[in-house]
Amino acid sequence: MSDEDIVFKYDENITERQKKILLAGLQESELTEEINNSTMKDAVTSFVNDSVHFINALQNYHWQTKSYAEHEAFGDYYSKINSLNDQLVETWNGREDERLTFSAEYKPNVLNYADKNECIRVIKDYRKKIYHLASCIHEVHFDLHSILEDFLKETNQLLYHLSLN
């Protein structure tokens, strides 16, 4: 059984373009017009860099809130997002067989806890970055999309938990 037979066995109605895209993981060099890896790499690098700074802000929120429920919600989310960020980088590095590199740009704007509404605004801004990255990553990279789905799930759950009084 060929790789193509394995990939397409599950769906008889798949289009030729969809077949090409799904095979891209096996034959990416033939699909350079479909996938702009440089743009994807830049988007992943930017997102991971932003995530590192966001994670630092979450740690501050976790430490500085006076609400035990918020403290627990931020702590749980912090741990999960940190782990997902690690999964994203390691999956990218393994998939692309190259390491992401980051600028030495210093971002001293670690956010302090102001109030719950400001935290929610910052978290919703981060959620937009997740959606943006998902739109920049080609659909053939279902492994990366799966991780981004987990980012969204955890972010939406935190927003729900913060909505509780």
RATA-V454896 format. One record per pair of residues at least 24 apart in sequence whose C-alpha atoms are under 10 Angstrom apart, sorted by the first residue. I is the first residue (numbers start at 1). J is the second residue. Records with the same first field share a line. If there is no record, write none. Layout:
I = J / J
This chain:
18 = 139 / 140
19 = 140
20 = 140
21 = 138 / 139 / 140 / 141
22 = 139 / 140 / 141 / 142
23 = 140
24 = 138 / 139 / 140 / 141
25 = 95 / 96 / 140 / 141 / 142
28 = 140
34 = 138
35 = 136 / 137 / 138 / 139 / 140
36 = 136 / 137 / 138
37 = 96 / 136 / 137 / 138
39 = 136 / 137
40 = 133 / 134 / 135 / 136 / 137 / 138
41 = 92 / 96 / 99 / 100 / 101 / 136 / 137
42 = 100 / 101 / 102 / 133 / 136
43 = 129 / 132 / 133 / 134 / 135 / 136 / 137
44 = 88 / 89 / 92 / 100 / 130 / 133 / 134 / 136 / 137 / 144
45 = 89 / 92 / 100 / 101 / 102 / 103 / 133
46 = 102 / 103 / 129 / 133
47 = 85 / 88 / 126 / 129 / 130 / 132 / 133
48 = 85 / 86 / 88 / 89 / 100 / 102
49 = 85 / 101 / 102 / 103 / 105 / 107
50 = 107 / 126 / 129
51 = 81 / 82 / 84 / 85 / 126 / 129 / 130
52 = 81 / 82 / 85
53 = 107 / 108 / 109 / 110 / 111
54 = 78 / 81 / 82 / 109 / 110 / 111 / 122 / 123 / 126
55 = 79 / 81 / 82 / 85 / 110
56 = 82 / 109 / 110 / 111 / 112
57 = 109 / 110 / 111 / 112 / 113 / 119 / 122
58 = 110 / 111 / 112 / 113 / 119 / 122 / 123
59 = 110 / 111 / 112 / 113
60 = 110 / 111 / 112 / 113
61 = 111 / 112 / 113 / 114 / 115 / 116 / 119
62 = 112 / 113
63 = 112 / 113
64 = 112 / 113 / 114 / 115
65 = 112 / 113 / 114 / 115 / 116
66 = 113 / 115
67 = 116
69 = 161 / 162 / 164 / 165
70 = 116 / 158 / 161 / 162 / 164 / 165
72 = 161
73 = 157 / 158 / 159 / 160 / 161 / 162
74 = 158 / 161 / 162
76 = 154 / 158
77 = 151 / 154 / 155 / 157 / 158
78 = 154
80 = 150 / 151 / 154 / 155
81 = 150 / 151 / 152 / 154 / 155
82 = 151
83 = 151
84 = 147 / 148 / 150 / 151 / 154
85 = 147 / 148 / 151
87 = 144 / 147
88 = 143 / 144 / 145 / 146 / 147 / 148 / 151
89 = 144
91 = 143 / 144 / 147
92 = 141 / 143 / 144
95 = 141 / 143 / 144
116 = 162 / 163
117 = 162 / 163
119 = 159 / 162
120 = 158 / 159 / 162 / 163
121 = 159
123 = 155 / 156 / 158 / 159
124 = 155 / 156 / 159
126 = 152 / 155
127 = 151 / 152 / 155 / 156
128 = 152
130 = 155
